[in-house]
Amino acid sequence: MLATGGGVVFAASREGNVMAFETRTGKLLWRFQTGAPIDSSPMSYAVDGKQYVALSAGGVLYSFALSE
């Protein structure tokens, strides 16, 4: 799992789901199916002040920009 300063927690499942939850309520905010098992946790990085969440699944690197 990965927690952001913006009140969102990201989690990945071995079934290929990437999910974002609201920190306070646990409400599911977003889900993406990669189509391949995810064997690692999401990571976060920033480029020019924009925050991204990335992970790999099935030999593909996925990167998602976070809204401000």
C-alpha positions, 0 to 999 in steps of 0.5 A, spaced: 500 500 500 502 507 498 499 513 502 499 520 499 499 526 502 492 528 499 488 523 503 488 517 498 491 510 499 493 506 493 493 498 493 495 493 488 492 486 488 495 479 485 489 479 481 491 485 477 487 490 480 490 497 482 485 501 487 485 508 490 481 509 497 479 515 501 484 515 507 478 517 512 472 513 510 476 507 506 471 509 500 473 506 493 475 512 489 478 508 483 480 502 480 484 499 474 485 492 471 492 491 468 490 484 466 496 481 469 498 479 476 501 485 480 507 482 485 509 489 487 507 495 491 505 502 488 510 507 488 510 515 487 514 520 484 514 527 482 516 530 476 516 538 475 511 538 481 506 533 478 505 527 483 505 520 479 503 513 482 507 507 478 507 500 478 509 494 474 504 488 472 506 483 467 512 486 464 508 493 463 510 499 467 503 503 468 504 510 471 498 514 473 498 522 474 494 524 480 489 530 480 491 536 484 
